[in-house]
Amino acid sequence: MEIKDNSIKTILKIIRVYNSERLKDMASKLKISIPYLSSIENGKRNIPKWFLERMNKNYILEDETKEKLAREFIKEAYIKNTRELQKTLGISWDIEASFQEAFEKSFKNDWRSLFKEVKE
């Protein structure tokens, strides 16, 4: 199962379709409400760490898919913290470009440790 688009909505939808599930089925497996899952998919809610844990427990995910989920988790945390820092300091810079650079330099292999930590 190859996922080209990195958006959380696409990743979760592909996992659901691949497993012949509806939103209701995935929400039930993950022990969350349908609206909550939908809001994560649509980017209206951040991905909590426990969400990665439940995905890992309930679905057999390839490393590439795990990396994409972890990347989105790390990206959301990075962007949130960067926005807060920008607000506090009263300065502005391109958060997306800044994330790409930070990801390439230091976060790239963190997804493995994130999923290892989530597994335990």
N, C-alpha and C positions, 0 to 999 in steps of 0.2 A: 504494500500500500504506500504509494509515493504521494506526498503532499507538497505541492509547489507553492501555494499561497501560505504565508506564515500567519495570517490573521487567526485569532482564536476561534472566531465564528466558523471559518472554513475548516480548521483542524477538527473541532468538535463535531461538525456536521459530517465530515468524511468518516470519522470514527463511528458515528451513529449509523450511517448508511452502510458502511462496511460490515457492521454487526447486525444489520437488519432491525434497527431499533428506531423508535419514535422518541421525541423529546421526553415524553412521559416515562418511557422505559429507562432512558439514561438517568433521568432525575431520580427515579426510584432506586436504581443501582447505586447512585452516589449519595443517596439519603438526603436529598435536598428538594425543595419545591420546584415545580416546573417554571414559575416566574423567575425564581432566583437563577436557575440554569440558563434561562433565556436571557436574563440581564447580563450574565457573564459572557455568553456567546456574542451578544450585541455590543460588548464593550462598555456597558453602563455600570458594571461593577468590576472591581479589580479581582484578579485570581488569587484567592487565599492559598496559603501553603498546604492546608489540609485538602484542598481540591486536587492538587497534584498527587497527594498521597492516595486519595480515593480513586483517581484515574489509574494510578499504578496498580492498585489492588484489584480493580474490577476489569481491567482491559490489558491484553497482551499488546504492549506498544513497542514498536521498533525504536532503536536508539535515535534515529532521525526524528521521529515523532516526539519522543521524550525531549530531545534537544529543542525542538520548536516550542513545545509547551513551556519548558523552563526558560527559554529565551523571552517569551512573552511575559512570564512571571517576573523575571529580572528586569525587563524593559519597563514594565509598569511601576515597579518599585523605584527604579532609577529616575524615570520621568517625574514621578510624584515628588521625590526628594529634591530633584533639580528645580522643579517649579517652586517649591517652598524656599529653596536657597535663593533663587532669583528674586522672589517676593521680599524676602528678608533683606537682601543686599541692595535691592532696587536696581538690579542690572538685568540684561537680557542677552541670550545667545541662542543659537539653533540647537534645541534640545535633541532633535532627531539625529543630527550630524554628530553631536557630542556623544550620544548613546552608541552610535555605530563605531566611533573611534574607541570608546571605552570598552565596548564588547569585544572588538578585535584584539585589543591590547591585553585585557585582563579577565573578562567574564567568559570568554569562549569555552573554556573547559570546566567552568563552575557548574554547568548543568549536570554533569556526572555526579559531583559531590552533592548537589541539591537532591537528586533522585536517590542517591545512596542514603542520605540523611532522612529523607522522607520514608524510605523503606523500613528503617529501624524503629 
